[in-house]
Amino acid sequence: MIANSRKRMTLIHDPTEIPQFVDEAQEHRFWSTHHLSAALIAAAEPIPDGELPPPRAPTNPIPIYLDDDAFQRVQSLAAHRGLRYQKMIQQFVLERLAEEEQRERSVGARKAHATS
């Protein structure tokens, strides 16, 4: 027999039942055991424009194949900087793109100057 792994959730009927949170960890613990009632959600007013942060730009997950040494070096550097290795690789790609684009602009400007 498979045990039911669902947690028993406490239903919130009024906004006054939601405490002030000290930190995100406390908020996470609260919302992992509580949820808003359908009536409370239906009564909620729309959030005014500009109150929420802008949505993140969509990303495309892609496989990148690195040899073990390169992968270990990226992981080590990322850990040293307090980043996930995926974020470190993303930063490397963006930095290199900026360098290449700057180089292209520089070469294009030299060519334009040479022909004038």
C-alpha positions in Angstrom: 0.0 0.0 0.0 1.3 3.5 -0.9 1.2 6.0 1.9 -0.4 9.3 1.2 2.5 11.8 1.2 0.3 14.9 1.0 0.7 17.3 4.0 -2.4 18.5 5.7 -2.6 22.2 4.7 -4.2 24.9 6.9 -6.6 27.0 5.0 -6.3 30.8 5.4 -9.7 32.6 5.3 -8.6 36.1 6.2 -5.4 38.1 5.5 -5.0 38.8 9.3 -4.2 35.1 9.7 -0.9 35.7 7.7 1.9 36.6 10.1 4.7 39.0 9.5 7.8 37.0 8.6 11.2 37.5 10.0 12.9 36.0 6.9 12.3 33.9 3.8 13.0 30.7 5.6 10.2 31.4 8.1 7.9 32.4 5.2 8.7 29.2 3.3 7.9 27.1 6.3 4.6 28.9 6.8 3.5 28.6 3.1 4.5 24.9 3.0 1.7 24.2 5.5 -0.8 26.9 4.6 -2.7 28.0 1.6 -5.3 30.7 0.7 -9.0 29.9 0.5 -10.7 30.2 -2.8 -12.9 33.0 -1.4 -9.9 34.9 -0.3 -8.2 34.6 -3.7 -11.4 35.6 -5.4 -11.7 38.7 -3.2 -8.1 39.8 -3.9 -7.6 43.1 -5.8 -5.3 43.2 -8.8 -1.7 44.2 -8.1 -1.1 47.7 -9.4 1.2 48.1 -12.4 4.8 48.7 -11.4 4.5 47.0 -8.0 5.9 43.7 -9.1 9.5 43.3 -10.4 9.7 42.9 -14.2 9.6 39.3 -15.4 12.9 37.6 -16.1 13.9 37.2 -19.7 13.2 33.7 -21.0 16.2 31.4 -21.1 17.0 28.4 -23.3 18.6 25.5 -21.5 21.3 24.0 -23.6 23.7 21.1 -23.1 27.4 22.1 -22.9 30.0 19.4 -23.0 33.2 20.0 -21.1 36.1 17.7 -20.3 36.4 16.7 -16.7 39.3 19.1 -16.0 37.4 22.2 -17.4 34.3 21.2 -15.5 36.2 20.8 -12.2 37.8 24.2 -12.7 34.5 25.9 -13.4 32.9 24.3 -10.4 35.9 25.2 -8.2 35.9 28.9 -9.3 32.1 29.1 -9.0 32.2 27.7 -5.4 35.0 30.2 -4.6 32.8 33.0 -5.8 29.7 31.7 -4.1 27.9 30.9 -7.4 26.3 27.9 -9.0 28.5 26.6 -11.8 25.7 27.2 -14.3 25.6 30.9 -13.4 29.4 31.0 -13.7 29.3 29.6 -17.3 26.5 32.0 -18.2 28.7 34.9 -17.0 31.6 33.6 -19.0 29.5 33.4 -22.2 28.1 36.9 -21.7 31.5 38.5 -21.0 33.0 36.8 -24.0 30.1 38.0 -26.2 30.6 41.5 -25.0 34.3 41.3 -25.9 33.6 39.9 -29.3 30.9 42.5 -30.1 33.3 45.3 -29.0 36.0 43.8 -31.2 33.6 43.7 -34.2 32.6 47.4 -33.6 36.3 48.3 -33.4 37.2 46.4 -36.6 34.2 47.9 -38.4 35.2 51.4 -37.3 38.7 50.9 -38.6 37.5 49.6 -41.9 35.1 52.6 -42.3 37.9 55.0 -41.4 40.3 53.4 -43.9 37.9 53.7 -46.8 37.0 57.3 -46.2 
